[in-house]
Amino acid sequence: MRQIGTLPTQSQAERFTAFLITQSIPAMAEPEADSWAIWVRNEDHVARAAEALTEFNQSPEAPRYQGVIRAASAVLDEEAKRRAAARKNLMAAGSLRAQPAPLTVTVISLCVVTFLLSGFGGQRNSAPLRTLMFCDLRHRLADDWDETRLADRLIDIRQGQWWRLITPIFLHGDVLHLLFNAIMFHLFARAIEARKRAVTLAVLILVIALTSNLAQALAPGTWGPLAGGPFFLGMSGVVYGLMGYLWMKSVYDPSAGLYVSPATVMFLLGWMTIGLIGVFRDVLPMANMAHLSGLLSGMALGYLSSPGASSYT
């Protein structure tokens, strides 16, 4: 806090500090022996405030300084409401962490179990991989099977194995893949399950998984970074979808109490951009189409289910 000068009367001091507040410069006035000292809270605002004080002394009764006390009161009231809302959200976040999330835990547990049964993701002929992937890996060994043909990619689905539309989300290729997806899924899914209950979370998972898996499985192999194919695994498409859902809820339905931090959004969008650019293409192949389609489907679900969305269209 820095003193920038003095004013001779209380009324002038109150009026000037109110003016500073309306200019987004936090300030206060304190009585001295025969004047009022003006203090500015933020060091970065000292130069602006000192310049404003010089202008005020030249014409303290100018029209721009009339009604500023009422305006400053409105600014302070709004700031108090924001602080109260922030405290409320912080308390709500603490209560959410204490609530059970059985569906979230179940999904993560299924991922861990399938990971262990598949030899930590390394046994390509293991039962979990062959049974739960979009397409059985054994088809690659058949001379008449062609991955570029849509009908061949859907060969197991067409035979009634509908679970394959969803179950690739439970498979992971290595420990880091599983840990990253499990941590991010827990962060997003637990909040949704606590606020919207398990049924809503289950519907979101199914719709996003179906959308992202189909997009990744059926996208042509000639689409560069968005190329697809039937042999993929991981829950990252669902993770991006749940983030997109929370993102839209944060913007268009804040009363729902669902929130995702801008830092988290930027981190995941940055990671997706790295995948699209292909920085780690040779050492870390990514299902970019699943990421993108999962994100877009989650954003659509969050936006369309928000009552505030109609006021923005």
PyMOL commands that set and color helices and strands:
alter all, ss='L'
color gray80, all
select helices_A, chain A and resi 10-22+43-58+63-65+68-98+102-117+127-132+137-141+150-153+155-158+162-165+167-170+175-218+224-226+236-252+254-256+262-277+288-304+307-312
alter helices_A, ss='H'
color red, helices_A
select strands_A, chain A and resi 2-7+27-31+36-40
alter strands_A, ss='S'
color yellow, strands_A
deselect
rebuild
show_as cartoon
